[in-house]
Every structure is written in structure tokens, then in C-alpha cells.
Amino acid sequence: MISNNADSNAGQTLEPLFAPREPDDLSSAAYRQLIGYLGLVLPFILWLVAGVRPTEGLPPWQLLESVSSYYYTGAVSAFVGVLAALGAFLVTYRGYKNEYRWRDRVAGVVAGIAAVLVALFPTAGPTGLPVLSWWTKLTGTIHYIAAATLFCSFIFFSLFLFRKSKPGSGKTLTMSKRVRNGIHTFCGIAMAVCIAWAGIASLMNEPIFWPEALALEFFAVSWLAKGRADRTLIAAGRRTLYYGCHPGQLAGDVLDSIRSLQNVSQP
């Protein structure tokens, strides 16, 4: 939190970190960015944790056959945890209070449930590891159906929901909106290509880690663009520069924030 004193010293430099919520926005830019960042970091976290906590029978630091294969490594907690968090945020995503609201809600609920099912019903284990005693072909089938549903929901968000304009806004779009629509379109098409790539690779018994990982990255970029992460990064950079030049102000603002939290916690 930036104190009023900081605002007066910095003028317009210290703008809010997140884009202001529009009147019909039932979620927020920060909420959408959080969903995007979860998808963005998932492949990296899995690879890193699995490397730090190597699994017997698997070469350390070597990419596995798929993102889902990391369920069988030391990164299982990260795999299940991130997907569960992603599922919770998607299920509770509310979208906008307009004629598209129920499309947002249905797509979010479907994607959220699919994310949780992907975590609860793992794929078959990677080559070299024994099959889990409780794993069955039905478990794997549920996993594949849930994963396909999850990515199809991501594509639907990017190509059909995120590109919508406010009802009654007319056909004139700002340059910023046109750029974001271009990003959403590119990411949606790229995800579709990645899913097709993964499907063909699976039929040929080839690894699918890269198409899955890339699809997650495109999903993340689309949600970050919807959450106006560019504005957040610019604002964060300006604050870093300001506080680097005024370290005393940073200490004062931190103390002000602590005092505010203490006042709120007191009855």
C-alpha cells in the first residue's frame, strides 16, 4: 500500500498496481492475473521440484513424457496443489455482469472441475516406474477427458469470451483492446495447435511434454493480457525505481501499512 504522503511526493508516478475494476466487472484484474500466473509457472515448478527431489528410476533434471507424468515424481504436491488452486479460482471466476455473464460462469466452472479431475485422476506412470496399485485404465481415461476439456475451455475463453466487448459499446475498439484481442486470438489458435500436436504425438507414442507446456504458457499469456498485466509490470517498475531513489519513503510506507493492519485487527 502506498501512503498518501508517498502519493503526494510521487504525483502521477505511483499509479495503482492493477487496472481499476470496471463497474460491471465481478472479478478483477488481479484475480485474472493470478489465474494466468498459476498456469505460467506450473511447468517450471514441476521440472524444478522434480529435479531437486529426484525419483528413483527416473533421470534427474530430464524432461518427462508429459506434464501430467510429474504426478509420479517428487513434484506431486506441486502438481496437485497448483491444479487444485487453479480449479478453485476458475470455479469461482465470476466474469462480468452483462449478457455474457453465464458463459463466463459456465466456462469457469467446467474448466475448474476439469482441473481438479486432472489432479485427482493421474495419467499412466512414466516409462521405468511401476504402475500404482490403485491405478486403472478408467483412471487414465478420466484424466485424458478432463485434460481435453480443460484445454478446450481455455481455448473457448481466449477465442470467444475474452474478445467480447461491452454490450452497447459499438464496433469502435481502442488500440489497446485491438491489441489484446490479437493476443487472445493468437493464444487460442496456438493452444488448439498444441492440443492437436499432443494428440498426434500420443497416437505415435511420442512425448507430449512440450505441446502441453506450451499450451499452458499460451493460456497464461491470454489471462495475463485480460488482467492487464502490462499495466501492473509498468507500475511495479516505476515503484521500484521510485523507492530505489527514496528508500526512506519505502520504510515509512511499510510502517503505515503495518499500522493500518493493526487498526483493522483491533475490535
Secondary structure, 3 states (H helix, E strand, C coil): CCCHHHHHHHCCCCCCCCCCCCCCECCCHHHHHHHHHHHHHHHHHHHHHHHHCCCCCCCCCCCCCCCHHHHHCCCHHHHHHHHHHHHHHHHCCCCECCCCHHHHHHHHHHHHHHHHHHHHCCCCCCCCCCCCCCCCHHHHHHHHHHHHHHHHHHHHHHHHHCCCCCCCCCCCCCHHHHHHHHHHHHHHHHHHHHHHHHHHHHHCCCCCHHHHHHHHHHHHHHHHHHCCHHHHHHHHHHHHHHHHHCHHHHHHHHHHHHHHHHHHHCC
